[in-house]
Amino acid sequence: MGDDGPAARPNILVIMFDQLTPGALGCYGNRVTHAPTIDRLAREGVVFDAAYSNSPLCTPARYCMMTGRLPSATRGYDNAAYLPSTIPTMAHYARAGGYRTVLDGKMHFVGPDQLHGFEERRTTDIYPADFGWTPDWLRPDERIDWWFHNMDSVTRAGVAEVTNQLLFDDEVGHQGVRALHDLARDDDPRPWLLVVSFTHPHDPYVTRGRYWDLYEGADIPLPEISAADVPLDPHTARLRRVSAMDEVRINPDDVRNARRAYYGNISYLDEWTARLTATLGALGVADDTVVMLLADHGDMLGERGLWYKMNFFEGSARVPLIVHAPKRFSPKRVAAPVSLVDVLPTVTDLVGAAAPAPVDPLAGRSLIDLCAGDPTVEREVVGEYMGEGAIAPIVMIRRGDLKYVHSPVDPDQLYDLAVDPHERVNLAADSAWSAQVKAFREQVDRDWDMDALHTDVLADQARRRLVDSALRTGRVTPWEYTPPADGSGQYMRNHLDLNEVERTARFPR
């Protein structure tokens, strides 16, 4: 930081969580979760109270964040969707604008390009990079047990010292801290964009004993809305079938155990967040770094009898979003609806004039004006869902306090979140709201060709299933990313100058 304030072109640290619903955080009103570092970042930062995932499923949501565009523009339809290398991401824009770009952790890129503009990737991904998870809308009743959700995550919730997810996030956290050290020590003068992306608190709902014990005796709340409290809409019925939610009986102890482990994993993530932000301070770059904390989508956690995501109800579609840069933006809360497609234009705003102008129309808008406290800014959020559980495109519009959800095969949904935050009452069939429904429907007809989109999704699914079947025949060449490692250049080697090794390894020099 210079004498006149923070650097004009700040470093950008994006800390990303997976399947984290805002209602599980203290800074969004949860009175049980122990996450002091996240709460501190919220107190000191800009908190967005109505931030949304544009497509509440891992890969589509991340493509929205990375490209600033909706799934219908990128064909990022589901968890096996291919992101073409010709579509610029925020890493491309930042890199072209003079930033060093590093990815650490999960991004669920599908296809042979596993960098998409990042110069460096510190870990492999936790999920497959191939087309094996492609849904088939022509067989909506099919359940594929080896990759579809079921209720084991809930009925077997509890404690384990080691899980697949914990092993991955231990590596992500370690590599994130190491990346900060390496960026500080490197002679490269460029500012940097570092994305540290964890897979927790995504199910299975299993946490280490010490995080489980944090909630001993805690009053873990049960869902506020049960399945019996609201009518069964068609998409909810499909999700219940897809995830086998009706094949087992979930009792209150199962729900509390799942939520307790979920809260425990938030505490685990909070410790990694503390280490990352403390490292910024120890390296002397905290004032010159904008920290963005967010998630790809939420988790229903038993609300409405639903678990996981894949719908536009608040528990699934809303995400936490905090921008922490106290030297730039005073602490505040923002009520205007925003979404993940706003991240790319926010990053290019921070990069500044050196960032290229967008080559394609973006669905998002920069958050900088809202961070600066402009009260005149009006926002609208648009979402699309074309993953498993759907049988036709589903679109969502959030404007003001109203949320409208439309699919050609389902009855419309309209909720007034100001008076009905739990979305108990669907107003779409209420004659008193017919004008609003008509206006939303006209907007859908204007902005989407739903029949053409449906046709394209089906064709894209068919292509990917054919390619996947072919690539699994004979010799298989995986697309998974393997981080390069060259031991000959690490630490001290006899072909290196010891004095130079010690000079470049130490920070401050």
C-alpha positions in Angstrom: 0.0 0.0 0.0 1.3 3.4 -0.9 1.2 6.6 1.2 -2.0 7.7 -0.4 -4.0 4.5 0.2 -4.4 1.0 -1.3 -3.0 0.1 -4.6 -5.0 1.2 -7.6 -4.8 -2.3 -9.1 -5.4 -4.6 -6.1 -4.7 -8.3 -5.7 -8.0 -10.3 -5.8 -8.5 -13.3 -3.6 -11.7 -15.3 -4.3 -12.6 -17.7 -1.5 -15.2 -20.1 -2.8 -17.3 -22.6 -0.9 -19.5 -25.4 -2.3 -23.2 -25.7 -1.4 -23.2 -23.1 1.3 -26.6 -21.6 2.0 -26.4 -18.1 3.6 -28.9 -19.1 6.3 -26.2 -21.3 7.9 -23.9 -18.4 8.6 -24.0 -16.1 11.6 -23.6 -13.0 9.5 -26.9 -14.0 7.8 -28.7 -14.6 11.0 -27.8 -18.1 12.1 -27.4 -18.2 15.9 -25.7 -21.6 16.1 -22.9 -21.8 13.5 -19.4 -21.0 14.9 -17.5 -19.1 12.1 -15.8 -16.1 13.7 -13.5 -15.3 10.7 -16.4 -15.2 8.2 -18.4 -13.1 10.6 -15.5 -10.7 11.0 -15.1 -10.3 7.2 -18.9 -9.6 7.1 -18.7 -7.0 9.8 -15.8 -5.2 8.1 -17.0 -5.7 4.5 -19.9 -5.4 2.1 -22.5 -8.1 2.7 -25.0 -8.9 -0.1 -28.3 -10.0 1.4 -29.9 -11.2 -1.9 -27.1 -12.8 -3.8 -28.1 -15.7 -6.1 -26.7 -18.6 -8.0 -27.8 -18.2 -11.6 -28.0 -22.0 -12.0 -28.1 -23.9 -8.7 -25.8 -26.8 -9.6 -22.0 -27.0 -9.3 -20.7 -26.8 -12.9 -23.4 -24.4 -14.4 -23.0 -22.1 -11.4 -19.3 -21.9 -11.7 -19.4 -21.4 -15.5 -21.8 -18.4 -14.8 -19.3 -17.0 -12.4 -16.3 -17.6 -14.6 -17.9 -16.2 -17.8 -20.4 -13.7 -16.7 -22.9 -15.3 -18.9 -26.0 -17.6 -18.5 -26.0 -21.3 -19.3 -28.1 -20.7 -22.4 -25.3 -18.6 -23.8 -22.4 -21.1 -23.0 -24.3 -24.4 -23.1 -23.2 -24.9 -19.5 -26.3 -26.8 -18.8 -25.4 -29.4 -16.2 -22.5 -31.1 -14.3 -21.1 -32.7 -17.5 -21.3 -29.5 -19.6 -18.3 -28.7 -21.8 -17.0 -25.1 -21.5 -15.4 -24.2 -24.9 -11.9 -22.7 -24.8 -13.1 -19.9 -27.0 -15.3 -18.4 -24.3 -13.4 -15.8 -22.2 -13.4 -16.2 -18.5 -12.6 -13.8 -15.7 -9.1 -15.4 -15.7 -8.6 -14.4 -19.3 -9.7 -10.9 -18.8 -7.6 -10.4 -15.7 -4.6 -12.0 -17.3 -4.9 -9.9 -20.5 -5.1 -6.9 -18.1 -1.8 -7.6 -16.6 -2.7 -9.9 -13.7 -1.2 -13.2 -12.7 -3.9 -15.8 -12.4 -3.9 -18.9 -10.2 -6.6 -21.5 -9.5 -6.5 -23.6 -6.3 -9.2 -26.3 -5.8 -12.5 -27.1 -7.3 -13.9 -25.5 -10.5 -15.4 -28.6 -12.1 -14.2 -27.7 -15.6 -15.4 -30.4 -18.1 -13.2 -31.1 -21.1 -9.5 -31.2 -22.0 -9.0 -27.5 -21.2 -8.6 -27.5 -17.4 -7.1 -24.0 -17.1 -9.5 -21.6 -19.0 -7.2 -18.6 -18.6 -5.5 -19.5 -15.3 -1.7 -19.5 -15.7 -1.3 -22.0 -12.9 -3.5 -24.6 -11.1 -2.4 -25.9 -7.8 -4.5 -29.0 -7.4 -6.5 -31.5 -9.5 -10.3 -31.3 -9.2 -12.4 -33.4 -6.9 -15.0 -34.3 -9.6 -14.6 -35.9 -13.1 -13.8 -33.8 -16.1 -15.6 -36.1 -18.6 -19.2 -36.4 -19.9 -20.1 -39.3 -17.7 -22.6 -37.3 -15.6 -24.7 -36.1 -18.6 -28.4 -36.2 -17.8 -31.0 -37.7 -20.2 -34.2 -35.7 -20.3 -35.7 -38.4 -22.5 -35.6 -40.9 -19.6 -36.7 -38.7 -16.7 -37.5 -41.6 -14.4 -34.0 -43.1 -14.7 -31.9 -43.1 -11.5 -28.2 -43.6 -11.9 -27.0 -44.7 -8.5 -23.3 -44.3 -9.1 -23.6 -40.5 -9.4 -27.0 -39.3 -8.5 -27.7 -38.1 -4.9 -29.5 -40.3 -2.5 -30.3 -40.0 1.2 -27.1 -41.8 2.5 -25.6 -38.4 3.2 -28.4 -37.7 5.7 -29.0 -41.1 7.3 -25.2 -41.6 7.7 -24.3 -38.1 8.8 -21.8 -37.9 11.6 -18.1 -38.0 12.4 -15.0 -39.2 10.5 -11.4 -38.1 10.7 -10.9 -38.7 6.9 -13.3 -38.4 4.0 -12.8 -37.8 0.3 -13.9 -34.2 0.7 -11.7 -33.6 3.8 -8.6 -34.9 2.0 -9.3 -32.6 -0.9 -9.9 -29.5 1.1 -6.9 -30.1 3.4 -4.9 -29.9 0.1 -6.8 -26.9 -1.2 -6.2 -25.0 2.0 -2.6 -25.9 2.2 -2.0 -25.0 -1.4 -3.9 -21.7 -1.0 -1.6 -20.6 1.8 1.4 -21.8 -0.2 0.2 -19.9 -3.3 0.1 -16.7 -1.2 3.6 -17.3 0.0 4.8 -18.0 -3.6 3.1 -15.0 -5.1 4.6 -12.7 -2.4 8.2 -14.1 -2.9 8.1 -14.2 -6.7 10.0 -11.4 -8.6 7.0 -11.1 -10.9 5.7 -7.6 -10.2 2.1 -8.2 -11.5 -0.8 -8.1 -9.2 -2.7 -11.4 -8.9 -6.1 -13.1 -9.0 -6.1 -16.2 -6.8 -9.2 -18.4 -6.6 -9.2 -20.8 -3.6 -12.2 -23.1 -4.1 -13.2 -25.6 -1.4 -15.6 -28.5 -1.8 -17.2 -28.2 1.7 -19.8 -27.9 3.2 -21.2 -30.0 0.3 -22.6 -33.4 1.4 -21.9 -36.0 2.6 -22.6 -34.5 5.9 -19.5 -35.8 7.7 -17.1 -33.7 9.8 -14.1 -34.3 12.0 -14.7 -34.9 15.7 -13.3 -31.6 16.9 -15.7 -29.7 14.7 -18.6 -32.0 15.6 -17.8 -31.3 19.3 -18.1 -27.6 18.8 -21.8 -28.1 18.6 -22.2 -30.4 21.6 -25.4 -29.3 23.4 -26.2 -26.7 20.7 -29.9 -26.3 19.8 -29.7 -27.4 16.2 -32.9 -26.1 14.6 -35.2 -28.4 12.5 -36.5 -27.1 9.2 -39.0 -24.3 9.4 -41.1 -25.7 6.5 -41.8 -29.4 6.2 -43.0 -31.1 3.0 -46.5 -31.2 4.5 -46.6 -27.4 5.0 -46.5 -26.6 1.2 -48.1 -28.1 -1.9 -46.0 -30.5 -3.9 -45.0 -28.8 -7.2 -44.0 -30.9 -10.1 -40.3 -30.0 -10.0 -40.0 -30.8 -6.3 -41.7 -34.2 -7.1 -39.1 -34.9 -9.7 -36.2 -33.9 -7.4 -37.6 -36.2 -4.7 -37.6 -39.1 -7.2 -34.1 -38.2 -8.7 -32.5 -38.1 -5.2 -34.5 -41.1 -3.8 -35.8 -38.9 -1.0 -39.0 -41.0 -0.5 -37.1 -44.3 -0.3 -36.1 -43.8 3.3 -37.7 -42.2 6.3 -35.7 -39.2 7.6 -36.3 -38.7 11.3 -35.5 -35.5 13.3 -32.3 -37.0 14.7 -31.1 -37.6 11.1 -31.9 -34.0 10.2 -30.1 -32.6 13.3 -27.0 -34.8 12.7 -26.8 -33.7 9.1 -27.1 -30.1 10.0 -24.6 -30.5 12.9 -22.0 -32.0 10.5 -22.8 -29.3 8.0 -22.2 -26.6 10.6 -19.1 -28.4 11.7 -17.7 -28.2 8.1 -18.5 -24.5 8.0 -16.3 -24.2 11.1 -13.6 -26.2 9.3 -13.8 -23.8 6.4 -13.7 -20.8 8.7 -10.4 -22.0 10.0 -9.0 -22.1 6.5 -10.4 -18.7 5.8 -8.6 -17.5 8.9 -5.3 -18.9 7.8 -5.7 -17.4 4.3 -6.6 -13.9 5.6 -3.9 -14.1 8.3 -1.4 -14.9 5.7 -2.3 -11.8 3.7 -1.6 -9.8 6.9 1.6 -11.5 7.6 2.8 -10.9 4.1 1.9 -7.2 4.3 -0.6 -7.4 1.4 -3.9 -7.3 3.2 -4.6 -3.6 2.4 -3.8 -4.2 -1.3 -6.1 -7.2 -1.6 -9.8 -7.4 -2.2 -11.3 -10.6 -0.7 -14.5 -12.0 -2.2 -16.2 -14.7 -0.3 -19.0 -16.6 -2.1 -20.5 -20.0 -2.9 -21.7 -21.7 -6.1 -25.2 -22.5 -4.7 -27.0 -23.3 -1.4 -28.4 -26.4 0.3 -32.1 -27.0 1.2 -31.0 -28.8 4.4 -34.4 -30.4 4.8 -36.5 -27.4 4.2 -39.7 -28.3 2.3 -38.5 -31.9 2.8 -35.8 -31.3 0.2 -32.0 -31.7 0.4 -29.1 -30.5 -1.7 -29.9 -28.0 -4.5 -31.2 -28.1 -8.1 -34.2 -25.7 -7.6 -34.8 -22.0 -7.3 -36.2 -21.9 -3.7 -34.2 -19.6 -1.5 -32.3 -22.3 0.4 -30.9 -23.7 -2.9 -30.5 -20.6 -5.1 -29.3 -18.0 -2.6 -25.6 -17.8 -1.9 -23.4 -15.8 0.6 -21.5 -13.0 -1.0 -19.1 -10.8 1.0 -16.6 -8.2 -0.5 -13.9 -7.4 2.1 -11.7 -4.4 1.3 -12.0 -2.0 4.3 -9.5 0.5 2.7 -11.8 0.8 -0.3 -15.4 0.2 0.9 -17.0 1.0 4.2 -19.0 -1.8 5.9 -22.6 -2.1 4.7 -25.3 -4.5 3.8 -26.8 -4.4 0.3 -30.4 -5.4 -0.3 -30.4 -5.3 -4.1 -30.5 -8.7 -5.8 -27.2 -9.7 -7.4 -25.8 -12.9 -8.7 -22.7 -14.9 -9.7 -22.6 -13.5 -13.2 -21.7 -10.1 -11.6 -18.3 -11.5 -10.4 -16.6 -11.2 -13.8 -17.5 -7.6 -14.4 -16.5 -6.8 -10.8 -13.1 -8.4 -11.4 -12.6 -6.5 -14.6 -13.6 -3.3 -12.8 -10.9 -3.9 -10.2 -8.3 -4.8 -12.9 -9.1 -1.4 -14.5 -8.7 0.1 -17.9 -6.1 -2.5 -18.9 -8.8 -5.2 -18.9 -10.1 -5.9 -22.4 -13.7 -4.8 -23.2 -16.1 -7.8 -23.2 -16.3 -9.5 -26.6 -19.7 -11.0 -25.9 -22.7 -9.4 -24.1 -22.5 -10.1 -20.4 -25.5 -11.1 -18.2 -23.9 -9.5 -15.1 -23.0 -6.0 -13.9 -20.1 -4.9 -11.7 -20.8 -4.8 -7.9 -18.4 -1.9 -7.4 -21.1 0.7 -7.4 -23.1 -1.2 -4.8 -19.9 -1.6 -2.7 -19.3 2.1 -2.9 -22.8 2.7 -1.5 -24.8 4.0 -4.6 -28.4 3.8 -3.4 -29.8 4.5 -6.8 -28.7 1.2 -8.3 -31.6 -1.1 -9.3 -30.9 -4.8 -10.0 -32.6 -7.8 -11.4 -31.4 -11.4 -11.2 -32.1 -14.0 -13.9 -31.5 -17.7 -13.5 -31.7 -20.9 -15.6 -31.7 -24.5 -14.7 -31.3 -27.4 -17.2 -29.7 -30.1 -15.0 -31.0 -33.4 -13.6 -34.5 -33.4 -12.2 -35.6 -31.0 -15.0 -37.4 -32.3 -18.1 -37.5 -28.8 -19.8 -35.8 -25.5 -19.2 -36.6 -23.7 -15.9 -36.0 -20.0 -15.7 -36.2 -17.6 -12.7 -36.5 -13.8 -12.5 -35.9 -12.0 -9.2 -37.0 -8.3 -9.3 -37.6 -6.3 -6.2 -39.3 -8.5 -3.7 -40.8 -10.8 -6.3 -39.5 -14.1 -7.5 -41.0 -15.7 -10.6 -40.2 -19.2 -11.8 -41.3 -20.6 -15.2 -41.0 -23.8 -17.1 -43.2 -24.7 -20.1 -44.1 -28.1 -18.5 -44.9 -26.8 -15.0 -47.3 -24.3 -13.4 -45.8 -20.9 -12.8 -44.6 -19.9 -9.4 -44.6 -16.4 -8.0 -43.5 -15.5 -4.5 -43.5 -12.2 -2.6 -40.4 -12.6 -0.5 -41.0 -9.4 1.6 -44.1 -11.0 3.3 -43.4 -14.7 2.5 -39.6 -15.3 2.8 -40.2 -19.1 3.2 -42.1 -19.2 -0.1 -45.2 -20.9 1.4 -47.8 -19.2 -0.9 -47.6 -19.4 -4.7 -49.3 -16.3 -6.0 -49.2 -17.2 -9.7 -52.8 -18.4 -9.8 -54.1 -15.6 -7.6 -56.1 -13.2 -9.8 -54.9 -10.3 -7.7 -51.4 -10.9 -9.1 -52.4 -11.6 -12.7 -50.8 -8.4 -14.0 -47.5 -9.2 -12.5 -47.6 -12.8 -13.8 -48.5 -11.5 -17.3 -45.5 -9.1 -17.2 -43.1 -11.8 -16.1 -44.4 -14.2 -18.8 -44.0 -11.5 -21.5 -40.4 -11.0 -20.3 -39.8 -14.8 -20.6 -41.2 -14.8 -24.1 -39.1 -11.8 -25.0 -35.8 -13.0 -23.6 -35.9 -16.8 -24.2 -36.9 -19.1 -27.0 -37.9 -21.9 -24.7 -38.7 -24.4 -27.4 -35.3 -23.8 -29.2 -33.5 -24.0 -25.8 -35.2 -27.3 -25.0 -34.3 -28.7 -28.4 -30.6 -27.6 -28.0 -30.4 -29.2 -24.5 -31.7 -32.5 -25.8 -29.2 -32.4 -28.8 -26.3 -31.5 -26.5 -27.1 -34.3 -24.1 -27.2 -36.8 -27.0 -23.9 -35.6 -28.4 -22.1 -35.8 -25.0 -23.5 -39.3 -24.2 -22.3 -40.6 -27.6 -18.9 -39.0 -27.2 -18.6 -40.3 -23.6 -19.5 -43.9 -24.7 -16.9 -43.7 -27.5 -14.1 -42.4 -25.3 -14.7 -45.2 -22.7 -14.1 -47.8 -25.4 -10.6 -49.1 -25.7 -7.8 -47.0 -24.3 -9.1 -44.3 -22.1 -7.3 -40.9 -22.0 -8.7 -38.9 -19.0 -9.1 -35.1 -19.1 -8.4 -34.7 -15.3 -5.8 -32.1 -14.5 -2.6 -33.3 -12.9 -0.5 -30.4 -11.4 3.1 -30.5 -12.7 5.7 -31.2 -10.0 9.5 -30.8 -10.7 11.4 -31.8 -7.6 14.7 -30.7 -9.3 13.8 -27.1 -8.8 12.4 -27.2 -5.3 14.2 -26.2 -2.1 18.0 -26.6 -2.5 19.7 -28.4 -5.3 23.4 -28.4 -6.3 22.8 -26.9 -9.7 21.3 -23.9 -7.9 23.0 -21.0 -6.2 22.3 -21.3 -2.5 22.5 -17.6 -1.9 19.9 -17.0 -4.7 17.7 -19.8 -3.3 17.7 -18.3 0.2 17.2 -14.7 -1.2 14.1 -15.7 -3.3 12.6 -18.0 -0.7 12.6 -15.4 2.1 9.8 -12.8 2.4 10.2 -10.0 3.3 13.6 -10.1 1.5 
